[in-house]
């Protein structure tokens, strides 16, 4: 999967914020987090995430601006692989079946999915 250590629940929440906003300061992360963590707690978690290789920072005047080390496209593929392994026994067909059973897809969305399948067949 990845050479970086796994994330805690709070770290995943922070990484979601980083991916959503792109570049963030500790103050911006703190504003977005649930549970009103202290400023020092957020800074500590950001530092640990950087040590684990999930984030990097740039200095912008007096602030550190954090960015993810893995592009969102790569992270999303890893997350889907993890989801398939964890909840669908490694069988991607079970994931697709669950999506089709659970979602209210309209005809154009179904056509787009069929087109994607056809593209991947060739």
C-alpha positions in Angstrom: 0.0 0.0 0.0 2.1 2.9 1.3 5.5 3.4 3.1 3.9 6.0 5.4 2.6 4.9 8.8 -1.2 4.6 9.2 -3.2 7.5 10.4 -5.3 7.9 13.6 -8.9 9.1 13.3 -7.8 12.7 14.1 -5.0 12.6 11.6 -7.4 11.3 8.9 -9.7 14.2 9.8 -6.8 16.7 9.4 -5.7 15.1 6.1 -9.3 15.4 4.8 -9.1 19.1 5.6 -5.7 19.5 3.9 -7.0 17.8 0.7 -10.2 19.9 0.7 -8.3 23.2 1.2 -5.1 22.4 -0.5 -2.7 24.5 1.6 -3.5 25.1 5.3 -2.1 26.7 8.4 -2.5 25.3 11.9 -5.1 27.9 12.6 -7.2 27.0 9.6 -7.0 23.3 10.5 -8.1 24.1 14.1 -11.1 26.1 12.8 -12.3 23.1 10.7 -11.8 20.3 13.4 -14.5 18.9 15.5 -14.2 19.0 19.3 -12.4 22.4 19.6 -8.8 21.1 20.1 -6.2 23.4 21.5 -3.7 25.2 19.2 -0.8 23.3 20.7 -2.6 19.9 20.1 -3.2 20.8 16.4 0.4 21.9 16.0 1.7 18.7 17.6 -0.5 16.5 15.4 0.6 18.4 12.3 4.3 17.9 13.3 3.7 14.2 13.9 2.0 13.9 10.5 5.0 15.6 8.9 7.4 13.2 10.7 5.3 10.2 9.4 5.6 11.6 5.9 1.9 12.5 5.3 2.5 16.3 5.3 5.2 18.8 4.5 5.3 22.5 5.3 6.5 25.7 3.7 7.4 28.8 5.7 5.2 31.8 4.8 6.4 34.7 7.0 5.7 33.7 10.6 3.5 30.8 9.6 3.9 27.2 8.5 1.7 26.3 5.6 1.0 22.5 5.3 0.4 20.5 2.2 -0.1 16.8 1.7 2.8 14.8 0.4 0.6 12.5 -1.7 -1.5 13.9 -4.5 -5.3 13.5 -3.9 -5.6 11.1 -6.9 -3.0 8.7 -5.5 -4.5 8.9 -2.0 -8.0 8.2 -3.3 -6.9 5.1 -5.2 -5.2 3.9 -2.0 -8.3 4.6 0.0 -10.5 2.7 -2.5 -8.1 -0.3 -2.4 -8.2 -0.2 1.4 -12.0 0.0 1.3 -12.3 -3.0 -1.0 -9.9 -5.0 1.1 -11.5 -4.1 4.4 -15.2 -4.2 3.7 -15.6 -6.2 0.5 -13.2 -9.1 0.9 -10.8 -7.8 -1.7 -13.6 -8.2 -4.4 -14.2 -4.9 -6.3 -17.3 -6.3 -7.8 -18.9 -6.4 -4.4 -18.1 -2.7 -4.0 -19.7 -1.8 -7.3 -22.7 -4.0 -6.5 -23.1 -2.2 -3.1 -23.0 1.2 -4.9 -25.5 0.2 -7.5 -27.8 -1.3 -4.8 -27.6 1.7 -2.5 -27.4 4.7 -4.7 -30.2 6.3 -6.7 -28.4 6.6 -10.0 -30.2 8.2 -12.9 -29.9 6.9 -16.5 -27.1 9.3 -17.5 -25.0 8.2 -14.5 -25.5 4.5 -15.3 -24.6 5.2 -19.0 -21.4 7.0 -17.8 -20.5 4.0 -15.6 -21.1 1.6 -18.5 -18.8 3.8 -20.7 -16.1 3.7 -18.0 -16.3 -0.1 -17.9 -16.2 -0.3 -21.7 -13.1 2.0 -21.7 -11.3 -0.2 -19.2 -12.1 -3.4 -21.2 -10.0 -2.2 -24.1 
